[in-house]
Protein backbone atom coordinates (compact mmCIF):
# COMPACT_ATOMS: atom_id res chain seq x y z
CA UNK A 1 0.00 0.00 0.00
CA UNK A 2 1.20 3.50 -0.84
CA UNK A 3 2.01 5.03 2.58
CA UNK A 4 1.70 8.60 1.28
CA UNK A 5 -1.75 7.93 -0.12
CA UNK A 6 -2.77 6.26 3.12
CA UNK A 7 -1.75 9.37 5.10
CA UNK A 8 -3.68 11.61 2.68
CA UNK A 9 -6.83 9.52 3.09
CA UNK A 10 -6.45 9.59 6.88
CA UNK A 11 -6.23 13.39 6.73
CA UNK A 12 -9.32 13.54 4.48
CA UNK A 13 -11.22 11.35 6.92
CA UNK A 14 -10.16 13.33 10.01
CA UNK A 15 -10.92 16.73 8.47
CA UNK A 16 -14.26 15.54 7.07
CA UNK A 17 -15.44 14.03 10.33
CA UNK A 18 -14.42 17.18 12.26
CA UNK A 19 -16.36 19.41 9.84
CA UNK A 20 -19.38 17.09 9.88
CA UNK A 21 -19.37 17.07 13.69
CA UNK A 22 -19.39 20.90 13.68
CA UNK A 23 -22.31 20.91 11.22
CA UNK A 24 -24.17 18.51 13.50
CA UNK A 25 -23.44 20.65 16.55
CA UNK A 26 -24.93 23.69 14.77
CA UNK A 27 -27.70 21.60 13.16
CA UNK A 28 -26.66 22.68 9.65
CA UNK A 29 -27.54 19.84 7.31
CA UNK A 30 -24.99 18.64 4.79
CA UNK A 31 -27.16 19.72 1.85
CA UNK A 32 -26.71 23.33 2.95
CA UNK A 33 -23.48 24.55 1.31
CA UNK A 34 -21.09 26.55 3.48
CA UNK A 35 -18.48 28.97 2.21
CA UNK A 36 -15.20 27.81 3.67
CA UNK A 37 -13.19 25.78 6.07
CA UNK A 38 -9.82 26.98 7.31
CA UNK A 39 -7.06 24.63 8.42
CA UNK A 40 -3.84 25.81 10.07
CA UNK A 41 -0.99 23.63 8.79
CA UNK A 42 1.99 22.75 10.95
CA UNK A 43 4.49 21.93 8.22
CA UNK A 44 4.99 21.48 4.49
CA UNK A 45 4.19 17.76 4.57
CA UNK A 46 0.84 18.31 6.27
CA UNK A 47 0.07 21.07 3.77
CA UNK A 48 0.78 18.78 0.80
CA UNK A 49 -1.20 15.88 2.23
CA UNK A 50 -4.31 17.97 2.88
CA UNK A 51 -3.93 19.84 -0.42
CA UNK A 52 -3.93 16.52 -2.29
CA UNK A 53 -7.36 15.58 -0.89
CA UNK A 54 -8.90 19.05 -0.67
CA UNK A 55 -11.43 18.46 -3.49
CA UNK A 56 -12.51 15.22 -1.87
CA UNK A 57 -13.01 16.98 1.48
CA UNK A 58 -14.95 19.86 -0.10
CA UNK A 59 -17.41 17.55 -1.83
CA UNK A 60 -17.72 15.30 1.24
CA UNK A 61 -18.64 18.16 3.60
CA UNK A 62 -20.25 20.51 1.01
CA UNK A 63 -17.94 23.49 1.50
CA UNK A 64 -16.87 25.78 -1.34
CA UNK A 65 -13.35 26.71 -0.25
CA UNK A 66 -10.69 24.98 1.79
CA UNK A 67 -8.02 27.39 2.97
CA UNK A 68 -4.71 26.25 4.42
CA UNK A 69 -3.02 28.84 6.61
CA UNK A 70 0.53 28.84 7.93
CA UNK A 71 0.18 30.99 10.97
CA UNK A 72 -3.06 30.73 12.86
CA UNK A 73 -1.89 32.74 15.86
CA UNK A 74 -3.85 35.82 14.82
CA UNK A 75 -6.99 33.79 14.21
CA UNK A 76 -7.12 30.84 16.57
CA UNK A 77 -6.59 31.04 20.30
CA UNK A 78 -5.42 27.67 21.59
CA UNK A 79 -5.57 26.45 25.14
CA UNK A 80 -3.66 23.58 26.68
CA UNK A 81 -4.25 21.57 29.82
CA UNK A 82 -2.75 18.40 31.30
CA UNK A 83 -4.31 15.06 30.45
CA UNK A 84 -4.39 13.76 34.04
CA UNK A 85 -5.42 10.23 33.06
CA UNK A 86 -2.18 9.78 31.11
CA UNK A 87 0.15 11.94 33.20
CA UNK A 88 -0.89 10.69 36.64
CA UNK A 89 0.42 7.13 36.32
CA UNK A 90 3.62 8.34 34.61
CA UNK A 91 4.70 11.17 36.85
CA UNK A 92 2.93 10.62 40.17
CA UNK A 93 4.33 13.06 42.71
CA UNK A 94 5.74 15.46 40.07
CA UNK A 95 2.24 15.90 38.73
CA UNK A 96 1.59 19.24 40.42
CA UNK A 97 4.80 20.82 39.11
CA UNK A 98 4.19 19.48 35.60
CA UNK A 99 0.67 20.91 35.67
CA UNK A 100 2.10 24.33 36.57
CA UNK A 101 4.57 24.05 33.68
CA UNK A 102 1.85 23.13 31.19
CA UNK A 103 -0.36 25.98 32.37
CA UNK A 104 2.51 28.38 31.60
CA UNK A 105 2.92 27.18 27.99
CA UNK A 106 3.03 29.95 25.41
CA UNK A 107 1.45 29.78 21.94
CA UNK A 108 4.92 28.81 20.62
CA UNK A 109 5.18 25.94 23.11
CA UNK A 110 1.75 24.66 22.07
CA UNK A 111 2.74 24.87 18.41
CA UNK A 112 6.00 23.03 19.12
CA UNK A 113 4.32 20.07 20.83
CA UNK A 114 1.72 19.92 18.04
CA UNK A 115 4.34 20.02 15.32
CA UNK A 116 6.96 17.73 16.85
CA UNK A 117 4.72 15.53 18.96
CA UNK A 118 6.76 16.24 22.10
CA UNK A 119 8.42 18.96 24.16
CA UNK A 120 11.11 18.99 26.88
CA UNK A 121 10.30 20.60 30.22
CA UNK A 122 12.45 21.06 33.30
CA UNK A 123 10.93 19.85 36.55
CA UNK A 124 12.89 19.77 39.83
CA UNK A 125 16.16 20.20 37.97
CA UNK A 126 15.57 17.27 35.62
CA UNK A 127 14.43 17.29 31.99
CA UNK A 128 11.22 15.43 31.18
CA UNK A 129 9.68 14.79 27.78
CA UNK A 130 5.99 15.52 27.43
CA UNK A 131 4.18 13.96 24.48
CA UNK A 132 1.06 15.04 22.61
CA UNK A 133 -1.13 12.50 24.42
CA UNK A 134 0.00 13.96 27.78
CA UNK A 135 -1.94 17.15 27.08
CA UNK A 136 -5.32 18.25 25.76
CA UNK A 137 -5.28 21.12 23.29
CA UNK A 138 -8.48 22.94 22.41
CA UNK A 139 -9.26 26.00 20.31
CA UNK A 140 -11.69 28.76 21.16
CA UNK A 141 -14.41 29.49 18.64
CA UNK A 142 -14.10 32.76 16.75
CA UNK A 143 -17.19 34.78 15.94
CA UNK A 144 -19.02 33.33 12.94
CA UNK A 145 -16.77 30.24 12.98
CA UNK A 146 -16.70 26.95 14.84
CA UNK A 147 -13.44 25.25 15.71
CA UNK A 148 -12.64 21.61 16.40
CA UNK A 149 -9.48 19.56 16.60
CA UNK A 150 -8.28 16.00 16.65
CA UNK A 151 -4.62 15.18 17.30
CA UNK A 152 -2.60 17.79 15.42
CA UNK A 153 -5.37 18.73 12.99
CA UNK A 154 -7.52 21.79 13.65
CA UNK A 155 -10.40 22.95 11.47
CA UNK A 156 -12.30 26.23 11.62
CA UNK A 157 -15.65 26.22 9.82
CA UNK A 158 -17.30 29.41 8.60
CA UNK A 159 -20.95 28.92 9.61
CA UNK A 160 -22.27 32.16 8.13
CA UNK A 161 -24.98 31.32 5.60
CA UNK A 162 -25.33 34.12 3.05
CA UNK A 163 -28.51 34.58 0.99
CA UNK A 164 -26.83 32.99 -2.04
CA UNK A 165 -25.74 29.95 0.01
CA UNK A 166 -29.21 29.66 1.50
CA UNK A 167 -30.78 29.64 -1.97
CA UNK A 168 -28.30 27.05 -3.14
CA UNK A 169 -29.25 24.93 -0.13
CA UNK A 170 -32.91 25.16 -1.16
CA UNK A 171 -31.98 24.19 -4.73
CA UNK A 172 -30.08 21.12 -3.47
CA UNK A 173 -33.04 20.12 -1.32
CA UNK A 174 -35.35 20.48 -4.34
CA UNK A 175 -33.03 18.31 -6.43
CA UNK A 176 -33.24 15.63 -3.75
CA UNK A 177 -37.06 15.79 -3.67
CA UNK A 178 -37.36 15.72 -7.48
CA UNK A 179 -34.98 12.72 -7.65
CA UNK A 180 -37.08 10.83 -5.11
CA UNK A 181 -40.34 11.59 -6.94
CA UNK A 182 -38.71 10.52 -10.23
CA UNK A 183 -37.78 7.22 -8.64
CA UNK A 184 -41.17 6.69 -6.98
CA UNK A 185 -42.96 7.50 -10.25
CA UNK A 186 -41.07 4.72 -12.01
CA UNK A 187 -39.22 6.89 -14.54
CA UNK A 188 -36.19 5.40 -16.26
CA UNK A 189 -32.83 6.87 -15.22
CA UNK A 190 -32.44 8.34 -18.72
CA UNK A 191 -35.99 9.80 -19.01
CA UNK A 192 -36.17 13.56 -19.37
CA UNK A 193 -38.88 15.24 -17.32
CA UNK A 194 -40.86 18.49 -17.15
CA UNK A 195 -41.29 20.04 -13.72
CA UNK A 196 -43.83 22.62 -12.56
CA UNK A 197 -43.29 24.25 -9.17
CA UNK A 198 -45.75 26.35 -7.23
CA UNK A 199 -44.43 29.76 -6.16
CA UNK A 200 -44.31 30.32 -2.41
CA UNK A 201 -42.29 33.52 -2.06
CA UNK A 202 -39.05 31.67 -1.29
CA UNK A 203 -38.65 28.90 -3.79
CA UNK A 204 -38.76 31.00 -6.97
CA UNK A 205 -35.60 33.00 -6.18
CA UNK A 206 -33.72 29.83 -5.31
CA UNK A 207 -34.86 28.18 -8.54
CA UNK A 208 -34.05 31.14 -10.76
CA UNK A 209 -30.55 31.49 -9.36
CA UNK A 210 -29.76 27.77 -9.59
CA UNK A 211 -31.91 26.71 -12.53
CA UNK A 212 -29.18 25.09 -14.64
CA UNK A 213 -27.90 23.11 -11.67
CA UNK A 214 -31.41 21.81 -10.86
CA UNK A 215 -32.15 20.90 -14.49
CA UNK A 216 -28.81 19.13 -15.01
CA UNK A 217 -29.01 17.13 -11.80
CA UNK A 218 -32.57 15.94 -12.42
CA UNK A 219 -32.61 15.61 -16.25
CA UNK A 220 -35.31 18.27 -16.42
CA UNK A 221 -36.06 19.69 -19.88
CA UNK A 222 -38.52 22.39 -18.76
CA UNK A 223 -38.76 23.87 -15.29
CA UNK A 224 -41.71 26.21 -14.82
CA UNK A 225 -42.92 28.26 -11.88
CA UNK A 226 -46.68 28.69 -11.55
CA UNK A 227 -49.02 30.52 -9.16
CA UNK A 228 -51.08 27.35 -8.66
CA UNK A 229 -50.18 23.74 -9.32
CA UNK A 230 -53.24 21.49 -9.30
CA UNK A 231 -52.64 17.81 -8.49
CA UNK A 232 -49.11 18.72 -7.41
CA UNK A 233 -47.33 16.84 -4.67
CA UNK A 234 -46.93 18.96 -1.54
CA UNK A 235 -43.38 19.32 -0.31
CA UNK A 236 -42.08 21.38 2.59
CA UNK A 237 -38.69 21.86 4.25
CA UNK A 238 -37.03 24.76 6.09
CA UNK A 239 -39.01 27.86 5.04
CA UNK A 240 -40.32 26.31 1.82
CA UNK A 241 -43.87 25.01 1.34
CA UNK A 242 -44.67 24.32 -2.29
CA UNK A 243 -46.25 21.87 -4.73
CA UNK A 244 -44.44 19.94 -7.39
CA UNK A 245 -45.72 18.31 -10.55
CA UNK A 246 -43.51 16.04 -12.65
CA UNK A 247 -44.34 14.71 -16.12
CA UNK A 248 -42.35 12.78 -18.65
CA UNK A 249 -40.95 15.16 -21.28
C-alpha positions as a LaTeX table, in Angstrom:
\begin{tabular}{lrrr}
\hline
Residue & $x$ (\AA) & $y$ (\AA) & $z$ (\AA) \\
\hline
Unk1 & 0.00 & 0.00 & 0.00 \\
Unk2 & 1.20 & 3.50 & $-0.84$ \\
Unk3 & 2.01 & 5.03 & 2.58 \\
Unk4 & 1.70 & 8.60 & 1.28 \\
Unk5 & $-1.75$ & 7.93 & $-0.12$ \\
Unk6 & $-2.77$ & 6.26 & 3.12 \\
Unk7 & $-1.75$ & 9.37 & 5.10 \\
Unk8 & $-3.68$ & 11.61 & 2.68 \\
Unk9 & $-6.83$ & 9.52 & 3.09 \\
Unk10 & $-6.45$ & 9.59 & 6.88 \\
Unk11 & $-6.23$ & 13.39 & 6.73 \\
Unk12 & $-9.32$ & 13.54 & 4.48 \\
Unk13 & $-11.22$ & 11.35 & 6.92 \\
Unk14 & $-10.16$ & 13.33 & 10.01 \\
Unk15 & $-10.92$ & 16.73 & 8.47 \\
Unk16 & $-14.26$ & 15.54 & 7.07 \\
Unk17 & $-15.44$ & 14.03 & 10.33 \\
Unk18 & $-14.42$ & 17.18 & 12.26 \\
Unk19 & $-16.36$ & 19.41 & 9.84 \\
Unk20 & $-19.38$ & 17.09 & 9.88 \\
Unk21 & $-19.37$ & 17.07 & 13.69 \\
Unk22 & $-19.39$ & 20.90 & 13.68 \\
Unk23 & $-22.31$ & 20.91 & 11.22 \\
Unk24 & $-24.17$ & 18.51 & 13.50 \\
Unk25 & $-23.44$ & 20.65 & 16.55 \\
Unk26 & $-24.93$ & 23.69 & 14.77 \\
Unk27 & $-27.70$ & 21.60 & 13.16 \\
Unk28 & $-26.66$ & 22.68 & 9.65 \\
Unk29 & $-27.54$ & 19.84 & 7.31 \\
Unk30 & $-24.99$ & 18.64 & 4.79 \\
Unk31 & $-27.16$ & 19.72 & 1.85 \\
Unk32 & $-26.71$ & 23.33 & 2.95 \\
Unk33 & $-23.48$ & 24.55 & 1.31 \\
Unk34 & $-21.09$ & 26.55 & 3.48 \\
Unk35 & $-18.48$ & 28.97 & 2.21 \\
Unk36 & $-15.20$ & 27.81 & 3.67 \\
Unk37 & $-13.19$ & 25.78 & 6.07 \\
Unk38 & $-9.82$ & 26.98 & 7.31 \\
Unk39 & $-7.06$ & 24.63 & 8.42 \\
Unk40 & $-3.84$ & 25.81 & 10.07 \\
Unk41 & $-0.99$ & 23.63 & 8.79 \\
Unk42 & 1.99 & 22.75 & 10.95 \\
Unk43 & 4.49 & 21.93 & 8.22 \\
Unk44 & 4.99 & 21.48 & 4.49 \\
Unk45 & 4.19 & 17.76 & 4.57 \\
Unk46 & 0.84 & 18.31 & 6.27 \\
Unk47 & 0.07 & 21.07 & 3.77 \\
Unk48 & 0.78 & 18.78 & 0.80 \\
Unk49 & $-1.20$ & 15.88 & 2.23 \\
Unk50 & $-4.31$ & 17.97 & 2.88 \\
Unk51 & $-3.93$ & 19.84 & $-0.42$ \\
Unk52 & $-3.93$ & 16.52 & $-2.29$ \\
Unk53 & $-7.36$ & 15.58 & $-0.89$ \\
Unk54 & $-8.90$ & 19.05 & $-0.67$ \\
Unk55 & $-11.43$ & 18.46 & $-3.49$ \\
Unk56 & $-12.51$ & 15.22 & $-1.87$ \\
Unk57 & $-13.01$ & 16.98 & 1.48 \\
Unk58 & $-14.95$ & 19.86 & $-0.10$ \\
Unk59 & $-17.41$ & 17.55 & $-1.83$ \\
Unk60 & $-17.72$ & 15.30 & 1.24 \\
Unk61 & $-18.64$ & 18.16 & 3.60 \\
Unk62 & $-20.25$ & 20.51 & 1.01 \\
Unk63 & $-17.94$ & 23.49 & 1.50 \\
Unk64 & $-16.87$ & 25.78 & $-1.34$ \\
Unk65 & $-13.35$ & 26.71 & $-0.25$ \\
Unk66 & $-10.69$ & 24.98 & 1.79 \\
Unk67 & $-8.02$ & 27.39 & 2.97 \\
Unk68 & $-4.71$ & 26.25 & 4.42 \\
Unk69 & $-3.02$ & 28.84 & 6.61 \\
Unk70 & 0.53 & 28.84 & 7.93 \\
Unk71 & 0.18 & 30.99 & 10.97 \\
Unk72 & $-3.06$ & 30.73 & 12.86 \\
Unk73 & $-1.89$ & 32.74 & 15.86 \\
Unk74 & $-3.85$ & 35.82 & 14.82 \\
Unk75 & $-6.99$ & 33.79 & 14.21 \\
Unk76 & $-7.12$ & 30.84 & 16.57 \\
Unk77 & $-6.59$ & 31.04 & 20.30 \\
Unk78 & $-5.42$ & 27.67 & 21.59 \\
Unk79 & $-5.57$ & 26.45 & 25.14 \\
Unk80 & $-3.66$ & 23.58 & 26.68 \\
Unk81 & $-4.25$ & 21.57 & 29.82 \\
Unk82 & $-2.75$ & 18.40 & 31.30 \\
Unk83 & $-4.31$ & 15.06 & 30.45 \\
Unk84 & $-4.39$ & 13.76 & 34.04 \\
Unk85 & $-5.42$ & 10.23 & 33.06 \\
Unk86 & $-2.18$ & 9.78 & 31.11 \\
Unk87 & 0.15 & 11.94 & 33.20 \\
Unk88 & $-0.89$ & 10.69 & 36.64 \\
Unk89 & 0.42 & 7.13 & 36.32 \\
Unk90 & 3.62 & 8.34 & 34.61 \\
Unk91 & 4.70 & 11.17 & 36.85 \\
Unk92 & 2.93 & 10.62 & 40.17 \\
Unk93 & 4.33 & 13.06 & 42.71 \\
Unk94 & 5.74 & 15.46 & 40.07 \\
Unk95 & 2.24 & 15.90 & 38.73 \\
Unk96 & 1.59 & 19.24 & 40.42 \\
Unk97 & 4.80 & 20.82 & 39.11 \\
Unk98 & 4.19 & 19.48 & 35.60 \\
Unk99 & 0.67 & 20.91 & 35.67 \\
Unk100 & 2.10 & 24.33 & 36.57 \\
Unk101 & 4.57 & 24.05 & 33.68 \\
Unk102 & 1.85 & 23.13 & 31.19 \\
Unk103 & $-0.36$ & 25.98 & 32.37 \\
Unk104 & 2.51 & 28.38 & 31.60 \\
Unk105 & 2.92 & 27.18 & 27.99 \\
Unk106 & 3.03 & 29.95 & 25.41 \\
Unk107 & 1.45 & 29.78 & 21.94 \\
Unk108 & 4.92 & 28.81 & 20.62 \\
Unk109 & 5.18 & 25.94 & 23.11 \\
Unk110 & 1.75 & 24.66 & 22.07 \\
Unk111 & 2.74 & 24.87 & 18.41 \\
Unk112 & 6.00 & 23.03 & 19.12 \\
Unk113 & 4.32 & 20.07 & 20.83 \\
Unk114 & 1.72 & 19.92 & 18.04 \\
Unk115 & 4.34 & 20.02 & 15.32 \\
Unk116 & 6.96 & 17.73 & 16.85 \\
Unk117 & 4.72 & 15.53 & 18.96 \\
Unk118 & 6.76 & 16.24 & 22.10 \\
Unk119 & 8.42 & 18.96 & 24.16 \\
Unk120 & 11.11 & 18.99 & 26.88 \\
Unk121 & 10.30 & 20.60 & 30.22 \\
Unk122 & 12.45 & 21.06 & 33.30 \\
Unk123 & 10.93 & 19.85 & 36.55 \\
Unk124 & 12.89 & 19.77 & 39.83 \\
Unk125 & 16.16 & 20.20 & 37.97 \\
Unk126 & 15.57 & 17.27 & 35.62 \\
Unk127 & 14.43 & 17.29 & 31.99 \\
Unk128 & 11.22 & 15.43 & 31.18 \\
Unk129 & 9.68 & 14.79 & 27.78 \\
Unk130 & 5.99 & 15.52 & 27.43 \\
Unk131 & 4.18 & 13.96 & 24.48 \\
Unk132 & 1.06 & 15.04 & 22.61 \\
Unk133 & $-1.13$ & 12.50 & 24.42 \\
Unk134 & 0.00 & 13.96 & 27.78 \\
Unk135 & $-1.94$ & 17.15 & 27.08 \\
Unk136 & $-5.32$ & 18.25 & 25.76 \\
Unk137 & $-5.28$ & 21.12 & 23.29 \\
Unk138 & $-8.48$ & 22.94 & 22.41 \\
Unk139 & $-9.26$ & 26.00 & 20.31 \\
Unk140 & $-11.69$ & 28.76 & 21.16 \\
Unk141 & $-14.41$ & 29.49 & 18.64 \\
Unk142 & $-14.10$ & 32.76 & 16.75 \\
Unk143 & $-17.19$ & 34.78 & 15.94 \\
Unk144 & $-19.02$ & 33.33 & 12.94 \\
Unk145 & $-16.77$ & 30.24 & 12.98 \\
Unk146 & $-16.70$ & 26.95 & 14.84 \\
Unk147 & $-13.44$ & 25.25 & 15.71 \\
Unk148 & $-12.64$ & 21.61 & 16.40 \\
Unk149 & $-9.48$ & 19.56 & 16.60 \\
Unk150 & $-8.28$ & 16.00 & 16.65 \\
Unk151 & $-4.62$ & 15.18 & 17.30 \\
Unk152 & $-2.60$ & 17.79 & 15.42 \\
Unk153 & $-5.37$ & 18.73 & 12.99 \\
Unk154 & $-7.52$ & 21.79 & 13.65 \\
Unk155 & $-10.40$ & 22.95 & 11.47 \\
Unk156 & $-12.30$ & 26.23 & 11.62 \\
Unk157 & $-15.65$ & 26.22 & 9.82 \\
Unk158 & $-17.30$ & 29.41 & 8.60 \\
Unk159 & $-20.95$ & 28.92 & 9.61 \\
Unk160 & $-22.27$ & 32.16 & 8.13 \\
Unk161 & $-24.98$ & 31.32 & 5.60 \\
Unk162 & $-25.33$ & 34.12 & 3.05 \\
Unk163 & $-28.51$ & 34.58 & 0.99 \\
Unk164 & $-26.83$ & 32.99 & $-2.04$ \\
Unk165 & $-25.74$ & 29.95 & 0.01 \\
Unk166 & $-29.21$ & 29.66 & 1.50 \\
Unk167 & $-30.78$ & 29.64 & $-1.97$ \\
Unk168 & $-28.30$ & 27.05 & $-3.14$ \\
Unk169 & $-29.25$ & 24.93 & $-0.13$ \\
Unk170 & $-32.91$ & 25.16 & $-1.16$ \\
Unk171 & $-31.98$ & 24.19 & $-4.73$ \\
Unk172 & $-30.08$ & 21.12 & $-3.47$ \\
Unk173 & $-33.04$ & 20.12 & $-1.32$ \\
Unk174 & $-35.35$ & 20.48 & $-4.34$ \\
Unk175 & $-33.03$ & 18.31 & $-6.43$ \\
Unk176 & $-33.24$ & 15.63 & $-3.75$ \\
Unk177 & $-37.06$ & 15.79 & $-3.67$ \\
Unk178 & $-37.36$ & 15.72 & $-7.48$ \\
Unk179 & $-34.98$ & 12.72 & $-7.65$ \\
Unk180 & $-37.08$ & 10.83 & $-5.11$ \\
Unk181 & $-40.34$ & 11.59 & $-6.94$ \\
Unk182 & $-38.71$ & 10.52 & $-10.23$ \\
Unk183 & $-37.78$ & 7.22 & $-8.64$ \\
Unk184 & $-41.17$ & 6.69 & $-6.98$ \\
Unk185 & $-42.96$ & 7.50 & $-10.25$ \\
Unk186 & $-41.07$ & 4.72 & $-12.01$ \\
Unk187 & $-39.22$ & 6.89 & $-14.54$ \\
Unk188 & $-36.19$ & 5.40 & $-16.26$ \\
Unk189 & $-32.83$ & 6.87 & $-15.22$ \\
Unk190 & $-32.44$ & 8.34 & $-18.72$ \\
Unk191 & $-35.99$ & 9.80 & $-19.01$ \\
Unk192 & $-36.17$ & 13.56 & $-19.37$ \\
Unk193 & $-38.88$ & 15.24 & $-17.32$ \\
Unk194 & $-40.86$ & 18.49 & $-17.15$ \\
Unk195 & $-41.29$ & 20.04 & $-13.72$ \\
Unk196 & $-43.83$ & 22.62 & $-12.56$ \\
Unk197 & $-43.29$ & 24.25 & $-9.17$ \\
Unk198 & $-45.75$ & 26.35 & $-7.23$ \\
Unk199 & $-44.43$ & 29.76 & $-6.16$ \\
Unk200 & $-44.31$ & 30.32 & $-2.41$ \\
Unk201 & $-42.29$ & 33.52 & $-2.06$ \\
Unk202 & $-39.05$ & 31.67 & $-1.29$ \\
Unk203 & $-38.65$ & 28.90 & $-3.79$ \\
Unk204 & $-38.76$ & 31.00 & $-6.97$ \\
Unk205 & $-35.60$ & 33.00 & $-6.18$ \\
Unk206 & $-33.72$ & 29.83 & $-5.31$ \\
Unk207 & $-34.86$ & 28.18 & $-8.54$ \\
Unk208 & $-34.05$ & 31.14 & $-10.76$ \\
Unk209 & $-30.55$ & 31.49 & $-9.36$ \\
Unk210 & $-29.76$ & 27.77 & $-9.59$ \\
Unk211 & $-31.91$ & 26.71 & $-12.53$ \\
Unk212 & $-29.18$ & 25.09 & $-14.64$ \\
Unk213 & $-27.90$ & 23.11 & $-11.67$ \\
Unk214 & $-31.41$ & 21.81 & $-10.86$ \\
Unk215 & $-32.15$ & 20.90 & $-14.49$ \\
Unk216 & $-28.81$ & 19.13 & $-15.01$ \\
Unk217 & $-29.01$ & 17.13 & $-11.80$ \\
Unk218 & $-32.57$ & 15.94 & $-12.42$ \\
Unk219 & $-32.61$ & 15.61 & $-16.25$ \\
Unk220 & $-35.31$ & 18.27 & $-16.42$ \\
Unk221 & $-36.06$ & 19.69 & $-19.88$ \\
Unk222 & $-38.52$ & 22.39 & $-18.76$ \\
Unk223 & $-38.76$ & 23.87 & $-15.29$ \\
Unk224 & $-41.71$ & 26.21 & $-14.82$ \\
Unk225 & $-42.92$ & 28.26 & $-11.88$ \\
Unk226 & $-46.68$ & 28.69 & $-11.55$ \\
Unk227 & $-49.02$ & 30.52 & $-9.16$ \\
Unk228 & $-51.08$ & 27.35 & $-8.66$ \\
Unk229 & $-50.18$ & 23.74 & $-9.32$ \\
Unk230 & $-53.24$ & 21.49 & $-9.30$ \\
Unk231 & $-52.64$ & 17.81 & $-8.49$ \\
Unk232 & $-49.11$ & 18.72 & $-7.41$ \\
Unk233 & $-47.33$ & 16.84 & $-4.67$ \\
Unk234 & $-46.93$ & 18.96 & $-1.54$ \\
Unk235 & $-43.38$ & 19.32 & $-0.31$ \\
Unk236 & $-42.08$ & 21.38 & 2.59 \\
Unk237 & $-38.69$ & 21.86 & 4.25 \\
Unk238 & $-37.03$ & 24.76 & 6.09 \\
Unk239 & $-39.01$ & 27.86 & 5.04 \\
Unk240 & $-40.32$ & 26.31 & 1.82 \\
Unk241 & $-43.87$ & 25.01 & 1.34 \\
Unk242 & $-44.67$ & 24.32 & $-2.29$ \\
Unk243 & $-46.25$ & 21.87 & $-4.73$ \\
Unk244 & $-44.44$ & 19.94 & $-7.39$ \\
Unk245 & $-45.72$ & 18.31 & $-10.55$ \\
Unk246 & $-43.51$ & 16.04 & $-12.65$ \\
Unk247 & $-44.34$ & 14.71 & $-16.12$ \\
Unk248 & $-42.35$ & 12.78 & $-18.65$ \\
Unk249 & $-40.95$ & 15.16 & $-21.28$ \\
\hline
\end{tabular}
